[in-house]
C-alpha cells in the first residue's frame, strides 16, 4: 500500500482542500499534490470509511514556475467543483529536493518539468512527470481514496500545463481520460522557444519532442476521434501568444484535417495570468463534469448489467429480500418474500436504489387513511426492467425506469391523460388505493404464502417489485439510478408545483413553508423560473443555508415571531407574495400560506399531505379578495412523458439534484437506519442502494 501524509487541511466553502505528500517511485523524490474534495465525498479521505463512492476527478496541470498551490489559491475553482460534485487534483510541475538538478532559469528545471520523462543527464533520474501524472498519481488516488477509478477522470491545465493536458490526452490509447481542455496551451512546442529548450535538455533533441507535441500528435491521429470536443481558452492579449510560444491556430488547423472538434475561444482583453483562468474556469469544470457524469452512468450501468443475469429469472417466481411494514408505528421487518411473474400489462423490475420519502414514514406512522398492512412501502426508486408481461411494448428487459405513483395511460379515450389541465390518470386508481395490482391481486407473498399489499403502485422497499406498465417512466441510462430515483416523487413534485401548477413568472415573489426536500425543490424551481424574491419559512434555522444556496432571498423562523407568520410576511411585502407553497402537511400552515398570498391575485399551493381526518379552513373573505387556493399531485407532471425529460435535463447539467442526497446506505436491510436518519431532522433524502 502506498503511504502518504496529509500536510494540511482547509475547509473551502462546503468542501475541503488537502495538501498531500508521498514518496514517488517515478521521480525518486517526495512529491506533493493538492486535492479538493466536494462535500459529498468528504469520507473518501477517511481511511476508516467503507463503501467509498467512486469520485469523478479533474486533473489540473499548472504552468512554468508554479507548484501545487498556485491554482488552488488563485483560480477560484473550488466553488465550481463543489457545485458540479467533482474532485480537483493539482500535482506539482516538477520534482523538488536538494539532489534534484536545476538551472537558473524559469523555463527549465524545477518548476518546469514539461510533463515528459527525461532521458538525458542530469535530468533522467528524477524528471519523470509524464509517468507520475499518467500512472503513479492516478494509482495512488484510486487505491487510497477511490478517486477516478475506471477512467472516471478528465484533464486540463494552463500554458505548460495545457501542453501537458493535451499531449497526455492525445497520447492515451486506453481511454484513460474522459475529456480534455486547456488554457493558453503551448500547442506546438517543437516550433517554439520554450519547447526547443525543454526538449533538447530533457530528451536530447527537438525531434524527440515530436512525441510530446499536441499539434503533431493530432496530425498523426489518422482521423481517429477520441474526444467529442477539445476546449481551448485563449486570451487575445496574451503576450506569449504574440511572442510565438503558443500557436493555437496550428492545433486548430490540424484538428480540421483529421475531423477532431476543437473549440477555440479567443477572449478579447485577457492575458496569460490567473485572472484569465479565474474568469473561465467555471466553464471548463462544467464542460468536464457533464462528460464525467455520462461516464459515471456508463460505469454504473456496466456494473449493474454485469452482475444481473435476468435470463435465469424470466418467467419464474423470484425469491428476494424486502422490508415489510407489518403494522403501523412498528419498525419494518426484513423478510424473504416471493415476487410473482408479471401478468398482462405489467413489468417486473430490479430495484437498484430507493430514496426514502416522508410519505413512506407518514404511512408507517399510521397517518394514511389508505395505509394497509402488511405492505411493502417505497415509491421513489430507480429500477432496471427484469421481465415484462403480455402486451407490454413501452419498456423491455434492461431498460432503466422510474416507478411513478401517478400513472399515465395516455389512452385516446382517457379524458384526464388527454387534458392539459391535469396529470391525474384514474385508470388504476381504484385497485392501487386498495394495495393491489390492476387485476385486483397481489404479486407479493411472505414465507408462509400469505399475500402482502402493494403501496402506491410501487412497493420499492423490496429487491424486486411488479409495476403496471403505465406506471413506468423509461429514462436515460446516462443518469445513475441512485440520483434518478429522486424524480420519483419529492423533487419532481416541488419543481412541478412551481412550473406546472402555479406557472411562476419571472420577477414574481414566492414564499415557501417547510424546507425539506420538497420545499427546497420549490425554491430551486422558483429560482430557475426567475422569481425575484423567495422567502423561506421554517422553524429550524439550520435549514436556512441550504435554502439560501438554492435561491432564497429571505429566511423566516416562524417559531421566533410575536405575530402570526402570515402577518409578518404581509408586513415584509406590504400586500403579500404572488405565490405561496405549503410543503409541511400541517393544515394550520396551509392557512398561513394562503393568508399571506397577495391581495387581488395571490395563489397558494398545497403540496404537503395532511394527516387523516384533518381539514383546512380560512375566512371566505380571503378568497373573495382575489386569492386562489389550489393543490398539486406529483407537481402536475404527466409521469411517463415528463419524468424522462427531467432526467435528461439532469444529464445535460441544467438541473442539479445532488444536493438533495444527504445520506446513503447500502442494502435493503438498512432501510430502518434510513428512516431513523430521516427522523433526525438533518436529512433531505436518504438513498438506499440495493
N, C-alpha and C positions, 0 to 999 in steps of 0.2 A: 504494500500500500504506500502510495506517495505521501510523504509527510509535508505539512505546510504550517505556516504560522500566520495568524491574523495580527497584523501590525497595529491597525487602528480600525475603529468602527464609528461611523457618524450617521445619525438619523437625518434624512433629507426628505422633507415632506412626509408622506406616509411610508416611504421605503427606506432602505439602508444602503450606505456606501461603505465598502470594506477595502482596505489595502492588505494584500496577502503576499507573503514571500514563500519561496520554496527553493530547494536545490535543484538546478536544472541539469539534466543529462545532455541536453542539446548544446548549451553554451558553456557547461562546466563551471558555472558561477551560480551565485544566488540571484534569482530573478524575482521581481516584484510586479504585480499587476493589480489593477483596480477592478472592483466588481460592484455594480449596482444591482440590488435585488428589489423589485417592486414588492409591496406589502403582501400581496397574495402568496408569494413564495418565501416568506420570512423563515420558515422552518427548514428550508433547504440548506442553510448554513449551519444548522444544529446537528452535530454528529450523532446525537441520540434519537433524532427524528426518524420515524419509519414511514414507509409509503410516500416518499418524496415524489412530488409530481414533476414530470419532465418539463424543464423550463426552456422556453424559446429564448434565444440569445442573439444579440448583435455584437460582433467584434468591431471595435474601433481601433484603427491603426493611426497613430499620430505621426507628425512630420518632423523634419530636421530640428534638432536641438531640444526636442520635447522629451519628457519622461512619461511615466504612467499617470501623472497627476494633472497635466495641463488641461486636457479635455474635461476632466471631472470638475475642475474649478471654474472654467471659463465658458463652456459651451451651453450651459443651461439645459442640458438634455434630460436630466433625471425626471422632471415632471412629465415630460412626453413619454418616457419609458414606463412610468407608473401608470399613466392613462392607458397605454397600449398593452400593459402587462407583459413586457419583455425585459429580460436582463440585459445589462451592458457590461462587456468585458473590455478592459483597457490595458493591454500589455505595454511594457516599456519598448523603446525604439531600438535598443541595443543591449548587449551585456555590459555590466559595470563591475568595477573592482580594481584593486591595486595592480593585479597582474594582467589586466585587460589592456591590450595595446591601444594607444590613442595618438592623435596628432593635434597640433594646434590649429584646428580648422573646424568651422561649424558644420561643414558638409561631408565630413569623413570621420570615422572612428566612433567614439562614444556619443550617443545621441543621433547617430546617422548610420544605422545598420543596414538600411536599404532593403530589408526583408529578403535577403539572399543567404545562401550557405557559402561562406568564403572558402576558396580553395588555395589562396595564396598566403604565404607568410608575410607579416606576423599575425594575420587575422584568422587563419584557418582553424586554430584551436578553439576559439570562443565565438566567433561571429557566425552563428548558425540560426539566424532569426526565422528563416523560411521553415525549417523543421520545427522550431519552437512554436510558431503560430499555427502551423497546419497539423501538427501531430501531438507534440508533448502537452501543450496547454489545453487543447480540446480533451485529451485523455484524462488529464487531471480534473477538469471541470465535470466531465461525465461521471467519473468514478467516485469523486468525493462529494459533489453537490447535485448530481443528476441534472446538470445544465447542458443543453444542446445534444442530448442523446439522439441516435438515429438520424443524424444530419439536420437537427432542428436548429440551425444556426445560419446567420447571414453575416455579411462583412462589408465594412465601409471604412473610409479614412480620409485624411487630408494631406495634400501635397505628396511628400514621400510616402505617407501612409495611404494616400489614394492610389499611388502606383502599386503599393503592396497589395491593397484590396483587389484591384483589377487583375493583377498578374496571378495572384493566388487563386482567384475565382476562375480565371480563364485557363490556367494550367491544370485545374482539377478535372479528373476523369471519372471520379467516383460519386459525383453529385453530393459532395460533402457540404455544399453551400446552397441555401435556398435562393438567395438573391444577392446582388452586389450593387453598390453605388459608390460615389466618391465626390469629394470637394476639392476643386483645384488640383486635380491629379497630374503627376508627371506621366503623360500619356505615351510618350515616345522617347524613353530615356537614352536610347542609343544615338539619338540625334541632338542631345542637349548637354551642356557642360556638367551639370550635376551627375547625370548618368555616365558620361565619359570618365569622370574622375572616380566614381564609385566602382564601376565595372573593372577598370584597369587595376585598381587597388585590391579589390576583393576576389575577382575572378581571373585576372591576368590579361584581359583584353576586352575591348568593346564588343567584339564578335561573340564572346562568351556570354555577354549580356543580352543577346537576342532572345534567349530563352526566358528572359525576365522583362520583356518589353511588351506592354499591352497591345500596342498597335500591330506589332509583328505577330504576336500570338493570335490576334483576331484575324489578321490577313491570312494566316495559315490554317484557319479552322475548317476549311473545306466546306463552308456553308452549313455546318452543324450548329444549330442554335440551341444553347443550353439554357439560357435565361430569357424569360418572356420580355424583359426590358432591363437595360442598364441605365441608371440615373446618374447624370453628371451635373454638378453645380459649379458654375464658374463666374467669378467676379469680373466684369468687363474692365474695371480699373485696376486689376491685379498687375503690379509691376513685373512679376515673374512671367505673366502671360506675354506682355510686350517685350520682355527680356529674353525670349527664346528658350524658356525652360519647360513649358507645359505642353504645347501642341495638341489641344483637344480636337482641333479640326482634322488632324491626321487620324485620330481614332474614329471620328465620325465617318470620314471617307472610307476607311477600312470596313466599318460596320455596314455601310451601304452595299459594298461589293459582295459581302457574304450573307446578307439578309438578317443580321443581328440588329434588333431595335435598340438604338441608343438615344436617349432623350438628353440633350444638352441645353440646360437653362443658363443663358448668358444674362447676368444680373447687373444692370447699369448702376454705376455708382459704388459698387462693392469692390473691396480689395482682397488681399490674401490672408487677412487676420481672422482671429476668433470672433470678432464682431460679425463677420460674414457667416461663419459657421453657426453662430448662435441664432442668426436670422432665419435659417432654413433647416436647422437640424430636426425640427418637428416634422417637416415634410418627409425627410428621409427615414425617420423612425417609423412613421405611419406607412411609408412605402414598404419597408421590410416587414412590419408587423402584419400587414394584410397577407403577405405571402407566407409568413410563418404560421399564421392561423390555418391557412389552407393545407400546409404541410402537416401540421399537427393533426388535423382532421384525417388526413390520409393515413398517418401512423396509427391513430386510434381505430380507424375502420379496418386496417390491415390486421391489427392485433385482435379485434373483435371477430373478424371473419376467419382468422387462422385458428381461433380457439373454439369456433362454433361449427359443428357439422350437423346441419338440420336434416340431412338425409336419413339419419338414424332415428329421428323423432316424427317425421312427417307421417300423418295417418295413424299415429299411435297416441295413447294417453301418456302424458308426461307427469312424472313424479318430481316434485321440486320443493323448495323451502318457501314459506310465506309467513308474514306476521299477521296473525288473526286477531281481530277485535272480538273477544268473547262476550264482553259486557261493557256497558258504559262505566266510565271512571275507573277502569281497570287497565293495567299495563297490557300491551299487546303480547301475545304468546307466539314464540317461534314454533311452527308446526310443519310437518311434512304433509303435503296435500297432493292431490292429483288434479290435473287440468285436462279436460276432455278435448278431443279434436274439434276444430271449428266447424260449425254447420253452415247451412246456406246463408250467404251474405255476411259471413263472419271471418275474422282474421285472428290467428294466434300469434303472439309476439313474445320475444325475449326482452324483458325489461333490463336495460343497461344502467339506467340512472333514474332516481326518483327524488324530486325536491319536496320537502315537507312543507305543506301549506296549512295556514291556520284553520281552513275549513275541515281538514282531517282531524285536527285537535278538537275543534268545535263539535264534531260528530262524536268523537271518542268520549268527550266530556258529557254527552247526553243532551246537548242543546238542540240537536237537529230533529225536527218533528218527523222527518222521514228516515231517521237513523235506524238501521236494522242490525240485529246481532244474531248469530255470529256473522261477521263480514270481513272482507279484505279491503281495507281503506287504500287511499292513494290515488291521485289523479293528475299529478304534474310530473310527467315522465318522458324519457327518451327511450325508444324501443327499436328493435330490429324484427322485421317480419319473419316468423319461423315457417308458417304454412297458412294457406287460405282455404276457405270453404267454397262450396259450389257457387258459381256465378260471380265471384269476386274478380274484378277486372282492373281496379284503380291502383292496386298495390300487388307486389309479388314477393316471394321469399328473398331476403337480403335487403329489401328497401328499409330506409330509416323513416320512422313515423313518430308523430306525437299524438297520443290519445287525447281526444277533445270531448269534454263532458257536454259541450253544446254541439250536437251533431249537425251535419248539413247533407240532407239527402239530395238536394239540387234537382229534384224531380220537376218536370214542367207543370205538373198538377199541384205542387206544393205552393200555396199562395204565400207562405212565410219565406221559403227559400227564394222565391221569385220577386219578393218585395224588397226594395232598397231600404225600407223603414225598420227592418228587424233582422236579427240573426237567430231567432228562437224557433228552430225547426221542431215541430211536435211529434214527428213520426214515431219515435220510440220512447217518447216521454213517459207514457203510461207504465211500461214494463221497467224502464230504467229507474223510476221512482220507487218501484217495488223490489229493487235489488236483483232483477232478473234480466236475462238476455231477451231479445225481441220475441222469441218463441215462447216466453213465459217459464223458462227453466234456467238452471244454473250450470256453469261449466266447472265449478269447483266442488270437490268433496274432501272431507277430512279423512284421517286414517281409518275411521270406523265406517266410512262410506256415506256419512251424512252430508247433505248439501250445505254450502257456505254461500251467503249472499254476496252479490256484486255491489259495488259502490260507485255511483255517478257514472256508470257505464265504463269504468276504467279499471279499478282494483289493481293498482300498480305497486302495492307493497308485497308483491309476490315475484318470484323469479320469472314466471311466465303468466300471462293473462290472455283472455279472449275478449275481443272488441267487435262491435258492429263495424262493418266496412265504412259506413257513413260517419263513423267517429274517428277515422284515421286520417290525419293530415300527413301526406307524404312530403318529406323535406329533403333538402340538400344534404349529402353526406359530408360536405366540407366543414360543417359545424360540429364539434364534439358533442355527443349526446348529453354529457354532463352539463353543458351550457344550454343546449337546445331545449332541455326539459323545462326550463323556466318559462317558455312560451306556452306551456300547457294550461296556465291559469293566471297567477298574480301579475306578472309583468305585462302580459297581453291585456289583462283587464284594466290596469292603470293607464296604459298608453291609449287604449281604445276609448276609455271614458272621456279623454281629452280630445282625441282626434275624430272619433265617430259620433259618440253620444252627444257631446256638447259642441264639438267643432270650434274649439277655442281659436280666436283670431289673433293676429299679431297686435302687440301693444295692449292687449286686454289685461285685466287684473284677475288674480286667482288666489283662492285660499284653500289649503289642503289640511284636513283634520285627520291626524293619525299618520305617523311616519314609519310604518312598517314597510315591507317590500312594495305593497300596492300603492301606498301614499308616495313613496319615493319615485315609483314609476309614473305617477301622476305629475310630480314635479318635473321629472325628466321629459315627459311628453309635452308639458306646458312650455318648458324652456325651448324645446325643439320647434314648437308651434309659434314661437316668437312672443310669448306673453311678456309684458313689460314689468309687472310686479307680481311676485309669487310669495304669499305669506304661508309659512309652515307652522302648524299648530300641533303641540303635543304636550304631555305632562312630564316627559323625560327629556331634559335638555341635552343629555348625552347624544341624542339623535340629531341635534341641530347641525353639527359639522357635515354630516353626510348630505343633509338637505341643502345646505349652502353649496356644497360641492357640485350638486346636480342642478343648481339654478335658483334656489330660494333666495329672495332678496330681504325678507324679514322673517324672524322667528319669534313665536309667542309661546311662553309656558303658561298655559291656561290655569294651572293649579296655583299660580302666584298672583292672580288678578283679584282685585277687590270689587269687581263687577262681572256680569255675565260676559263670556268671551265674545259673543256676537256684538254686544255694545262696544266693547273695546275695539273690535275691528272696524265697526262703523265710525268710531271716533278717529281711527287711524286714516280712514279713507274718505270721510265726510258722508258718503251715501252708501257705502258698502262696496263689494267687489263684483266684477262681472260674472265670475263663475266660482262656485264653491263645491268641494268634493268631500263627502264623508267616507273615510276609509277605516272606521272603527267598529261598525256594527252596533254602536250604542245609540239608542233612539233619542236620548237627550242631546247627544252631539249632532244627530241628524237635524234636530230642530234648530240648534245653534247655527249650523251651516246654512240652513235656509234663511234664517233671520238676519244674516249679515250679507246676503246676496243683494245686489244693487237695486234700490228702489226703481221701479219702472221697467227694468229689463233683466234683472239678475236671474241666473239659472243655478239651481243647486242639484247636484247629482248624488244619489245614494248608491254607494258601492258596497260598503260593509253589510254583511248578513247579520240581522238581529237574532237573538235567541228566540226560541219557540214561545209564542203567545204574546210577544211584545208588539206594541202598536205605536205608530208615530202620531204626533199631534202638533198643531200650531193654531194661532188665531186665523180665521178665514181672511182677515184684513191683510195678512202677509201676502196672500195670493191675489187678492183684489187689487193690490197696489203694484201689480205687474211682475211679481216673481213667478218663476216656473220651477216646479219640483218634479224631478224625474229620476229614474233608476237605470242601471245598466247591468247586463249579464255578459261576461266574457268581453267586456268593452265594445260590444256591438260588432265584433269581428265575425264574419262568416268563416267558420273554422277551416274547412278543407281548402277554401280559396285563399284566405288571408294569412294563415299561420305560415305557410311556405314562403310568403313574401316577407314576413317579419324575419324569418330565419335568414333569408338571403340578404336582407339589409344588415344583419349582424355579420354575416360572412364578408360582406363588402366593406365593413368597418364604419358604416354610418349609423349603427345602432349598438351601443355598448351595453353589455349586461353583466360583465364580470364582477362589478361592484356589488351585485346582489348576493353573490355566493360568499357567505362569511364563514361557513363551516362545511367540511366534507367528512364523510365516513365511508368505510369500505365493508360491504357485506350486508345483506338484508337483515341479518340479526342485530345490526347496530341501529335499527330504526328507533327503538326506545331511547337510546342515547341521544338521537337527533331530536326527539320530542322533548326530552329534558332540556336540551340546549335551547330549543325554541322558547320554552317557558322561562328561560333565564333572562330574557328581555334584551339581549345584545345580539340576537341572531335575526338576520333578514331571511336568508334561505339556507337551510342545511341540506346538502345534496348527498344522498346515499348511493354509492356506486355498487352495483351488484356484480 
